[in-house]
Amino acid sequence: MTSQPDGQLTEVDHVAIAVSDLEAAISFYERTFGAKVVHREVVESDAVEEALVKVADSYIQLLTPTSDGSTVARFLAQRGEGLHHVGYRVKDCAAALAAAQAAGARAIDEAPRPGSRGTTVAFLHPKSAFGTLIELVQE
Ligand code: CO
């Protein structure tokens, strides 16, 4: 990590891809790229299961719903499998969220909350971010 990152975003933490069949998606990344899953977790609060595939210092986050009420279930029903959100690493999630809101971005989370891997996260609405759901991730 650089000592003086440009702005709030220090790294791309993960690119999240919504999938219907998590095992099939993991198998694709393993067979196609020799990629390795380094973390798996069920995030009860979001009703999702994730598998993180390591790519250098970042991850591909394969994401599947664990219930029909999950926002990822709705996403899959409406749009099918594909790019769901981009997670950017930040030093201070609360500060980055406040700065984004002050600059006019619409927050989905009004305050930072627990994410997977013990991270602290906040989401920004895609409508105010050129169609891409953005997650701010503090490790
Ligand atoms: Co994420």
Backbone and ligand atoms as CSV (ligand in chain L), in Angstrom:
chain,resi,resn,atom,element,x,y,z
A,1,MET,N,N,0.841,-1.197,0.000
A,1,MET,CA,C,0.000,0.000,0.000
A,1,MET,C,C,0.873,1.243,0.000
A,2,THR,N,N,0.496,2.208,-0.822
A,2,THR,CA,C,1.266,3.449,-0.872
A,2,THR,C,C,0.970,4.278,0.366
A,3,SER,N,N,1.922,5.091,0.764
A,3,SER,CA,C,1.739,5.890,1.975
A,3,SER,C,C,0.749,7.026,1.729
A,4,GLN,N,N,0.645,7.470,0.488
A,4,GLN,CA,C,-0.233,8.597,0.171
A,4,GLN,C,C,-1.100,8.266,-1.034
A,5,PRO,N,N,-2.166,7.456,-0.806
A,5,PRO,CA,C,-3.015,7.107,-1.946
A,5,PRO,C,C,-3.735,8.339,-2.481
A,6,ASP,N,N,-4.088,8.274,-3.750
A,6,ASP,CA,C,-4.824,9.381,-4.357
A,6,ASP,C,C,-6.287,9.272,-3.978
A,7,GLY,N,N,-6.751,10.159,-3.130
A,7,GLY,CA,C,-8.151,10.165,-2.761
A,7,GLY,C,C,-8.503,9.056,-1.785
A,8,GLN,N,N,-9.803,8.727,-1.719
A,8,GLN,CA,C,-10.307,7.784,-0.710
A,8,GLN,C,C,-10.041,6.327,-1.068
A,9,LEU,N,N,-9.949,6.013,-2.374
A,9,LEU,CA,C,-9.880,4.608,-2.787
A,9,LEU,C,C,-8.430,4.158,-2.872
A,10,THR,N,N,-8.053,3.162,-2.070
A,10,THR,CA,C,-6.647,2.764,-2.025
A,10,THR,C,C,-6.326,1.561,-2.912
A,11,GLU,N,N,-7.320,0.678,-3.116
A,11,GLU,CA,C,-7.127,-0.513,-3.960
A,11,GLU,C,C,-8.493,-0.975,-4.448
A,12,VAL,N,N,-8.495,-1.784,-5.501
A,12,VAL,CA,C,-9.717,-2.524,-5.816
A,12,VAL,C,C,-9.706,-3.747,-4.890
A,13,ASP,N,N,-10.686,-3.843,-4.002
A,13,ASP,CA,C,-10.738,-4.966,-3.072
A,13,ASP,C,C,-11.297,-6.203,-3.767
A,14,HIS,N,N,-12.453,-6.034,-4.401
A,14,HIS,CA,C,-13.029,-7.171,-5.111
A,14,HIS,C,C,-13.988,-6.730,-6.200
A,15,VAL,N,N,-14.145,-7.623,-7.159
A,15,VAL,CA,C,-15.183,-7.486,-8.176
A,15,VAL,C,C,-16.165,-8.613,-7.885
A,16,ALA,N,N,-17.431,-8.255,-7.645
A,16,ALA,CA,C,-18.432,-9.246,-7.236
A,16,ALA,C,C,-19.280,-9.658,-8.424
A,17,ILE,N,N,-19.439,-10.974,-8.570
A,17,ILE,CA,C,-20.205,-11.533,-9.672
A,17,ILE,C,C,-21.318,-12.398,-9.084
A,18,ALA,N,N,-22.559,-12.066,-9.435
A,18,ALA,CA,C,-23.713,-12.835,-8.956
A,18,ALA,C,C,-23.859,-14.089,-9.800
A,19,VAL,N,N,-23.970,-15.232,-9.122
A,19,VAL,CA,C,-24.094,-16.510,-9.836
A,19,VAL,C,C,-25.221,-17.342,-9.225
A,20,SER,N,N,-25.805,-18.201,-10.041
A,20,SER,CA,C,-26.881,-19.075,-9.560
A,20,SER,C,C,-26.311,-20.318,-8.891
A,21,ASP,N,N,-25.193,-20.815,-9.413
A,21,ASP,CA,C,-24.588,-22.055,-8.919
A,21,ASP,C,C,-23.149,-21.768,-8.497
A,22,LEU,N,N,-22.957,-21.604,-7.196
A,22,LEU,CA,C,-21.642,-21.203,-6.674
A,22,LEU,C,C,-20.569,-22.242,-6.995
A,23,GLU,N,N,-20.907,-23.531,-6.838
A,23,GLU,CA,C,-19.901,-24.576,-7.088
A,23,GLU,C,C,-19.471,-24.583,-8.557
A,24,ALA,N,N,-20.431,-24.377,-9.451
A,24,ALA,CA,C,-20.111,-24.355,-10.883
A,24,ALA,C,C,-19.218,-23.155,-11.212
A,25,ALA,N,N,-19.495,-22.025,-10.579
A,25,ALA,CA,C,-18.699,-20.819,-10.839
A,25,ALA,C,C,-17.275,-20.981,-10.308
A,26,ILE,N,N,-17.150,-21.569,-9.111
A,26,ILE,CA,C,-15.817,-21.838,-8.542
A,26,ILE,C,C,-15.039,-22.770,-9.473
A,27,SER,N,N,-15.709,-23.806,-9.902
A,27,SER,CA,C,-15.087,-24.791,-10.783
A,27,SER,C,C,-14.602,-24.140,-12.075
A,28,PHE,N,N,-15.403,-23.208,-12.618
A,28,PHE,CA,C,-14.997,-22.492,-13.836
A,28,PHE,C,C,-13.685,-21.740,-13.612
A,29,TYR,N,N,-13.598,-20.984,-12.506
A,29,TYR,CA,C,-12.380,-20.203,-12.260
A,29,TYR,C,C,-11.173,-21.105,-12.003
A,30,GLU,N,N,-11.414,-22.255,-11.350
A,30,GLU,CA,C,-10.318,-23.191,-11.081
A,30,GLU,C,C,-9.824,-23.834,-12.375
A,31,ARG,N,N,-10.765,-24.331,-13.170
A,31,ARG,CA,C,-10.395,-25.039,-14.395
A,31,ARG,C,C,-9.824,-24.104,-15.452
A,32,THR,N,N,-10.435,-22.916,-15.568
A,32,THR,CA,C,-10.082,-22.013,-16.654
A,32,THR,C,C,-8.800,-21.246,-16.386
A,33,PHE,N,N,-8.606,-20.860,-15.107
A,33,PHE,CA,C,-7.474,-19.987,-14.795
A,33,PHE,C,C,-6.520,-20.569,-13.758
A,34,GLY,N,N,-6.824,-21.754,-13.253
A,34,GLY,CA,C,-6.008,-22.290,-12.159
A,34,GLY,C,C,-6.127,-21.439,-10.914
A,35,ALA,N,N,-7.237,-20.743,-10.786
A,35,ALA,CA,C,-7.432,-19.818,-9.662
A,35,ALA,C,C,-7.745,-20.589,-8.382
A,36,LYS,N,N,-7.503,-19.935,-7.247
A,36,LYS,CA,C,-7.700,-20.570,-5.949
A,36,LYS,C,C,-8.733,-19.803,-5.109
A,37,VAL,N,N,-9.664,-20.555,-4.532
A,37,VAL,CA,C,-10.586,-19.962,-3.558
A,37,VAL,C,C,-9.850,-19.879,-2.225
A,38,VAL,N,N,-9.788,-18.679,-1.659
A,38,VAL,CA,C,-9.051,-18.491,-0.407
A,38,VAL,C,C,-9.972,-18.251,0.778
A,39,HIS,N,N,-11.253,-18.018,0.499
A,39,HIS,CA,C,-12.182,-17.753,1.607
A,39,HIS,C,C,-13.596,-18.063,1.168
A,40,ARG,N,N,-14.358,-18.681,2.068
A,40,ARG,CA,C,-15.790,-18.889,1.824
A,40,ARG,C,C,-16.536,-18.469,3.066
A,41,GLU,N,N,-17.696,-17.883,2.850
A,41,GLU,CA,C,-18.445,-17.400,4.011
A,41,GLU,C,C,-19.915,-17.231,3.654
A,42,VAL,N,N,-20.790,-17.607,4.579
A,42,VAL,CA,C,-22.204,-17.265,4.467
A,42,VAL,C,C,-22.404,-15.986,5.272
A,43,VAL,N,N,-22.905,-14.961,4.598
A,43,VAL,CA,C,-23.177,-13.686,5.277
A,43,VAL,C,C,-24.680,-13.632,5.525
A,44,GLU,N,N,-25.067,-14.001,6.757
A,44,GLU,CA,C,-26.489,-14.148,7.092
A,44,GLU,C,C,-27.253,-12.839,6.897
A,45,SER,N,N,-26.635,-11.728,7.265
A,45,SER,CA,C,-27.326,-10.434,7.211
A,45,SER,C,C,-27.696,-10.042,5.775
A,46,ASP,N,N,-26.937,-10.518,4.799
A,46,ASP,CA,C,-27.229,-10.206,3.392
A,46,ASP,C,C,-27.853,-11.405,2.664
A,47,ALA,N,N,-28.021,-12.527,3.375
A,47,ALA,CA,C,-28.571,-13.757,2.784
A,47,ALA,C,C,-27.813,-14.164,1.519
A,48,VAL,N,N,-26.476,-14.170,1.633
A,48,VAL,CA,C,-25.623,-14.587,0.518
A,48,VAL,C,C,-24.518,-15.519,1.008
A,49,GLU,N,N,-24.038,-16.338,0.088
A,49,GLU,CA,C,-22.807,-17.093,0.326
A,49,GLU,C,C,-21.785,-16.591,-0.670
A,50,GLU,N,N,-20.569,-16.378,-0.204
A,50,GLU,CA,C,-19.528,-15.893,-1.100
A,50,GLU,C,C,-18.346,-16.841,-1.118
A,51,ALA,N,N,-17.661,-16.845,-2.266
A,51,ALA,CA,C,-16.372,-17.513,-2.389
A,51,ALA,C,C,-15.429,-16.481,-2.981
A,52,LEU,N,N,-14.291,-16.281,-2.323
A,52,LEU,CA,C,-13.326,-15.300,-2.802
A,52,LEU,C,C,-12.198,-16.007,-3.540
A,53,VAL,N,N,-12.015,-15.632,-4.790
A,53,VAL,CA,C,-10.936,-16.143,-5.623
A,53,VAL,C,C,-9.853,-15.079,-5.642
A,54,LYS,N,N,-8.648,-15.442,-5.235
A,54,LYS,CA,C,-7.587,-14.440,-5.125
A,54,LYS,C,C,-7.001,-14.087,-6.483
A,55,VAL,N,N,-6.849,-12.786,-6.730
A,55,VAL,CA,C,-6.176,-12.280,-7.924
A,55,VAL,C,C,-5.229,-11.179,-7.450
A,56,ALA,N,N,-3.932,-11.493,-7.359
A,56,ALA,CA,C,-2.951,-10.566,-6.791
A,56,ALA,C,C,-3.423,-10.134,-5.405
A,57,ASP,N,N,-3.574,-8.821,-5.177
A,57,ASP,CA,C,-4.001,-8.353,-3.855
A,57,ASP,C,C,-5.506,-8.124,-3.788
A,58,SER,N,N,-6.210,-8.540,-4.829
A,58,SER,CA,C,-7.653,-8.336,-4.887
A,58,SER,C,C,-8.359,-9.688,-4.995
A,59,TYR,N,N,-9.674,-9.648,-5.104
A,59,TYR,CA,C,-10.468,-10.873,-5.190
A,59,TYR,C,C,-11.544,-10.759,-6.264
A,60,ILE,N,N,-11.897,-11.909,-6.819
A,60,ILE,CA,C,-13.185,-12.054,-7.482
A,60,ILE,C,C,-14.103,-12.637,-6.409
A,61,GLN,N,N,-15.214,-11.960,-6.179
A,61,GLN,CA,C,-16.163,-12.426,-5.165
A,61,GLN,C,C,-17.354,-13.062,-5.885
A,62,LEU,N,N,-17.407,-14.399,-5.847
A,62,LEU,CA,C,-18.543,-15.110,-6.431
A,62,LEU,C,C,-19.626,-15.149,-5.367
A,63,LEU,N,N,-20.828,-14.707,-5.760
A,63,LEU,CA,C,-21.874,-14.394,-4.791
A,63,LEU,C,C,-23.152,-15.098,-5.201
A,64,THR,N,N,-23.744,-15.855,-4.271
A,64,THR,CA,C,-25.013,-16.512,-4.583
A,64,THR,C,C,-25.975,-16.325,-3.416
A,65,PRO,N,N,-27.283,-16.184,-3.707
A,65,PRO,CA,C,-28.238,-15.968,-2.617
A,65,PRO,C,C,-28.471,-17.238,-1.801
A,66,THR,N,N,-28.752,-17.078,-0.513
A,66,THR,CA,C,-29.111,-18.221,0.334
A,66,THR,C,C,-30.609,-18.234,0.621
A,67,SER,N,N,-31.319,-17.191,0.171
A,67,SER,CA,C,-32.782,-17.195,0.301
A,67,SER,C,C,-33.390,-16.352,-0.811
A,68,ASP,N,N,-34.683,-16.559,-1.065
A,68,ASP,CA,C,-35.368,-15.820,-2.130
A,68,ASP,C,C,-35.495,-14.334,-1.803
A,69,GLY,N,N,-35.389,-13.988,-0.521
A,69,GLY,CA,C,-35.522,-12.588,-0.108
A,69,GLY,C,C,-34.236,-11.788,-0.278
A,70,SER,N,N,-33.149,-12.463,-0.618
A,70,SER,CA,C,-31.855,-11.793,-0.775
A,70,SER,C,C,-31.896,-10.812,-1.943
A,71,THR,N,N,-31.218,-9.678,-1.783
A,71,THR,CA,C,-31.142,-8.712,-2.890
A,71,THR,C,C,-30.427,-9.341,-4.086
A,72,VAL,N,N,-29.535,-10.290,-3.823
A,72,VAL,CA,C,-28.843,-10.967,-4.927
A,72,VAL,C,C,-29.810,-11.901,-5.667
A,73,ALA,N,N,-30.779,-12.474,-4.944
A,73,ALA,CA,C,-31.814,-13.288,-5.604
A,73,ALA,C,C,-32.634,-12.411,-6.543
A,74,ARG,N,N,-32.991,-11.210,-6.083
A,74,ARG,CA,C,-33.757,-10.284,-6.933
A,74,ARG,C,C,-32.936,-9.859,-8.150
A,75,PHE,N,N,-31.662,-9.603,-7.918
A,75,PHE,CA,C,-30.758,-9.220,-9.008
A,75,PHE,C,C,-30.705,-10.318,-10.067
A,76,LEU,N,N,-30.546,-11.568,-9.637
A,76,LEU,CA,C,-30.472,-12.697,-10.578
A,76,LEU,C,C,-31.781,-12.853,-11.344
A,77,ALA,N,N,-32.908,-12.665,-10.652
A,77,ALA,CA,C,-34.214,-12.803,-11.301
A,77,ALA,C,C,-34.417,-11.719,-12.360
A,78,GLN,N,N,-33.956,-10.509,-12.052
A,78,GLN,CA,C,-34.178,-9.388,-12.968
A,78,GLN,C,C,-33.142,-9.304,-14.075
A,79,ARG,N,N,-31.891,-9.595,-13.752
A,79,ARG,CA,C,-30.808,-9.312,-14.703
A,79,ARG,C,C,-29.983,-10.528,-15.092
A,80,GLY,N,N,-30.183,-11.630,-14.372
A,80,GLY,CA,C,-29.384,-12.818,-14.658
A,80,GLY,C,C,-27.996,-12.724,-14.047
A,81,GLU,N,N,-27.187,-13.720,-14.288
A,81,GLU,CA,C,-25.841,-13.753,-13.716
A,81,GLU,C,C,-24.974,-12.652,-14.322
A,82,GLY,N,N,-24.017,-12.203,-13.537
A,82,GLY,CA,C,-23.083,-11.206,-14.066
A,82,GLY,C,C,-22.571,-10.264,-12.996
A,83,LEU,N,N,-21.894,-9.217,-13.464
A,83,LEU,CA,C,-21.262,-8.240,-12.572
A,83,LEU,C,C,-22.290,-7.632,-11.629
A,84,HIS,N,N,-22.028,-7.731,-10.328
A,84,HIS,CA,C,-22.982,-7.246,-9.326
A,84,HIS,C,C,-22.519,-5.943,-8.680
A,85,HIS,N,N,-21.278,-5.886,-8.236
A,85,HIS,CA,C,-20.742,-4.642,-7.675
A,85,HIS,C,C,-19.221,-4.662,-7.673
A,86,VAL,N,N,-18.652,-3.483,-7.457
A,86,VAL,CA,C,-17.204,-3.353,-7.321
A,86,VAL,C,C,-16.916,-2.860,-5.900
A,87,GLY,N,N,-16.023,-3.563,-5.209
A,87,GLY,CA,C,-15.629,-3.169,-3.859
A,87,GLY,C,C,-14.283,-2.463,-3.900
A,88,TYR,N,N,-14.251,-1.236,-3.377
A,88,TYR,CA,C,-12.999,-0.476,-3.314
A,88,TYR,C,C,-12.512,-0.439,-1.875
A,89,ARG,N,N,-11.237,-0.691,-1.671
A,89,ARG,CA,C,-10.662,-0.595,-0.339
A,89,ARG,C,C,-10.504,0.880,0.044
A,90,VAL,N,N,-10.842,1.172,1.287
A,90,VAL,CA,C,-10.657,2.520,1.829
A,90,VAL,C,C,-9.995,2.392,3.196
A,91,LYS,N,N,-9.343,3.468,3.609
A,91,LYS,CA,C,-8.667,3.440,4.907
A,91,LYS,C,C,-9.689,3.557,6.039
A,92,ASP,N,N,-10.695,4.414,5.803
A,92,ASP,CA,C,-11.684,4.717,6.834
A,92,ASP,C,C,-13.058,4.753,6.172
A,93,CYS,N,N,-13.851,3.715,6.410
A,93,CYS,CA,C,-15.133,3.581,5.706
A,93,CYS,C,C,-16.071,4.742,6.025
A,94,ALA,N,N,-16.152,5.127,7.285
A,94,ALA,CA,C,-17.054,6.213,7.677
A,94,ALA,C,C,-16.658,7.519,6.995
A,95,ALA,N,N,-15.368,7.789,6.944
A,95,ALA,CA,C,-14.880,9.027,6.322
A,95,ALA,C,C,-15.111,9.003,4.815
A,96,ALA,N,N,-14.863,7.853,4.194
A,96,ALA,CA,C,-15.058,7.731,2.745
A,96,ALA,C,C,-16.537,7.851,2.394
A,97,LEU,N,N,-17.407,7.259,3.220
A,97,LEU,CA,C,-18.855,7.343,3.005
A,97,LEU,C,C,-19.320,8.791,3.130
A,98,ALA,N,N,-18.853,9.471,4.163
A,98,ALA,CA,C,-19.246,10.865,4.377
A,98,ALA,C,C,-18.772,11.745,3.230
A,99,ALA,N,N,-17.553,11.510,2.766
A,99,ALA,CA,C,-17.002,12.306,1.658
A,99,ALA,C,C,-17.804,12.064,0.380
A,100,ALA,N,N,-18.180,10.796,0.136
A,100,ALA,CA,C,-18.951,10.464,-1.063
A,100,ALA,C,C,-20.325,11.119,-1.005
A,101,GLN,N,N,-20.957,11.065,0.158
A,101,GLN,CA,C,-22.279,11.691,0.317
A,101,GLN,C,C,-22.194,13.199,0.166
A,102,ALA,N,N,-21.146,13.788,0.717
A,102,ALA,CA,C,-20.960,15.239,0.604
A,102,ALA,C,C,-20.776,15.642,-0.855
A,103,ALA,N,N,-20.227,14.715,-1.646
A,103,ALA,CA,C,-19.994,14.995,-3.072
A,103,ALA,C,C,-21.232,14.668,-3.912
A,104,GLY,N,N,-22.308,14.206,-3.258
A,104,GLY,CA,C,-23.559,14.002,-3.970
A,104,GLY,C,C,-23.937,12.559,-4.251
A,105,ALA,N,N,-23.093,11.605,-3.843
A,105,ALA,CA,C,-23.420,10.195,-4.064
A,105,ALA,C,C,-24.526,9.766,-3.100
A,106,ARG,N,N,-25.392,8.876,-3.576
A,106,ARG,CA,C,-26.502,8.386,-2.760
A,106,ARG,C,C,-26.065,7.112,-2.044
A,107,ALA,N,N,-26.173,7.112,-0.732
A,107,ALA,CA,C,-25.763,5.947,0.053
A,107,ALA,C,C,-26.916,4.969,0.191
A,108,ILE,N,N,-26.613,3.681,0.146
A,108,ILE,CA,C,-27.589,2.660,0.522
A,108,ILE,C,C,-27.479,2.443,2.030
A,109,ASP,N,N,-26.259,2.403,2.516
A,109,ASP,CA,C,-26.016,2.307,3.963
A,109,ASP,C,C,-25.716,3.702,4.494
A,110,GLU,N,N,-26.534,4.156,5.433
A,110,GLU,CA,C,-26.320,5.495,6.004
A,110,GLU,C,C,-25.136,5.506,6.964
A,111,ALA,N,N,-24.752,4.302,7.427
A,111,ALA,CA,C,-23.581,4.180,8.307
A,111,ALA,C,C,-22.856,2.889,7.948
A,112,PRO,N,N,-21.542,2.836,8.169
A,112,PRO,CA,C,-20.790,1.612,7.900
A,112,PRO,C,C,-21.336,0.441,8.723
A,113,ARG,N,N,-21.234,-0.759,8.174
A,113,ARG,CA,C,-21.738,-1.962,8.858
A,113,ARG,C,C,-20.764,-3.106,8.611
A,114,PRO,N,N,-20.901,-4.203,9.386
A,114,PRO,CA,C,-19.981,-5.333,9.208
A,114,PRO,C,C,-20.172,-6.005,7.844
A,115,GLY,N,N,-19.057,-6.315,7.165
A,115,GLY,CA,C,-19.079,-7.085,5.928
A,115,GLY,C,C,-18.483,-8.459,6.190
A,116,SER,N,N,-18.136,-9.179,5.131
A,116,SER,CA,C,-17.498,-10.484,5.317
A,116,SER,C,C,-16.033,-10.285,5.702
A,117,ARG,N,N,-15.382,-11.370,6.127
A,117,ARG,CA,C,-13.946,-11.339,6.495
A,117,ARG,C,C,-13.637,-10.340,7.606
A,118,GLY,N,N,-14.639,-9.945,8.389
A,118,GLY,CA,C,-14.380,-8.982,9.447
A,118,GLY,C,C,-14.167,-7.568,8.959
A,119,THR,N,N,-14.571,-7.295,7.723
A,119,THR,CA,C,-14.409,-5.952,7.186
A,119,THR,C,C,-15.552,-5.041,7.646
A,120,THR,N,N,-15.386,-3.751,7.403
A,120,THR,CA,C,-16.433,-2.759,7.627
A,120,THR,C,C,-16.774,-2.176,6.265
A,121,VAL,N,N,-18.067,-2.161,5.923
A,121,VAL,CA,C,-18.446,-1.799,4.556
A,121,VAL,C,C,-19.607,-0.820,4.522
A,122,ALA,N,N,-19.771,-0.171,3.377
A,122,ALA,CA,C,-20.950,0.658,3.090
A,122,ALA,C,C,-21.143,0.657,1.576
A,123,PHE,N,N,-22.415,0.604,1.164
A,123,PHE,CA,C,-22.730,0.579,-0.266
A,123,PHE,C,C,-23.264,1.921,-0.742
A,124,LEU,N,N,-22.893,2.270,-1.971
A,124,LEU,CA,C,-23.419,3.462,-2.643
A,124,LEU,C,C,-24.323,3.011,-3.778
A,125,HIS,N,N,-25.411,3.737,-3.972
A,125,HIS,CA,C,-26.428,3.330,-4.939
A,125,HIS,C,C,-25.930,3.459,-6.383
A,126,PRO,N,N,-26.239,2.460,-7.223
A,126,PRO,CA,C,-25.782,2.529,-8.622
A,126,PRO,C,C,-26.370,3.706,-9.400
A,127,LYS,N,N,-27.563,4.175,-8.982
A,127,LYS,CA,C,-28.200,5.277,-9.714
A,127,LYS,C,C,-27.381,6.560,-9.645
A,128,SER,N,N,-26.588,6.710,-8.588
A,128,SER,CA,C,-25.760,7.914,-8.482
A,128,SER,C,C,-24.310,7.620,-8.844
A,129,ALA,N,N,-24.071,6.419,-9.390
A,129,ALA,CA,C,-22.687,6.020,-9.686
A,129,ALA,C,C,-22.585,5.363,-11.068
A,130,PHE,N,N,-23.280,5.940,-12.024
A,130,PHE,CA,C,-23.177,5.502,-13.419
A,130,PHE,C,C,-23.481,4.021,-13.598
A,131,GLY,N,N,-24.500,3.565,-12.830
A,131,GLY,CA,C,-25.007,2.217,-13.056
A,131,GLY,C,C,-24.252,1.109,-12.368
A,132,THR,N,N,-23.269,1.452,-11.529
A,132,THR,CA,C,-22.511,0.407,-10.845
A,132,THR,C,C,-22.676,0.521,-9.335
A,133,LEU,N,N,-23.141,-0.549,-8.715
A,133,LEU,CA,C,-23.201,-0.614,-7.253
A,133,LEU,C,C,-21.769,-0.600,-6.724
A,134,ILE,N,N,-21.508,0.312,-5.785
A,134,ILE,CA,C,-20.147,0.470,-5.245
A,134,ILE,C,C,-20.146,0.129,-3.765
A,135,GLU,N,N,-19.158,-0.669,-3.363
A,135,GLU,CA,C,-18.971,-1.004,-1.945
A,135,GLU,C,C,-17.653,-0.403,-1.462
A,136,LEU,N,N,-17.717,0.291,-0.356
A,136,LEU,CA,C,-16.507,0.804,0.284
A,136,LEU,C,C,-16.097,-0.209,1.336
A,137,VAL,N,N,-14.858,-0.693,1.283
A,137,VAL,CA,C,-14.412,-1.790,2.145
A,137,VAL,C,C,-13.210,-1.358,2.985
A,138,GLN,N,N,-13.402,-1.391,4.284
A,138,GLN,CA,C,-12.284,-1.124,5.205
A,138,GLN,C,C,-11.872,-2.434,5.840
A,139,GLU,N,N,-10.603,-2.802,5.697
A,139,GLU,CA,C,-10.150,-4.091,6.227
A,139,GLU,C,C,-9.876,-3.998,7.727
L,1,CO,CO,CO,-18.753,-7.059,-1.897
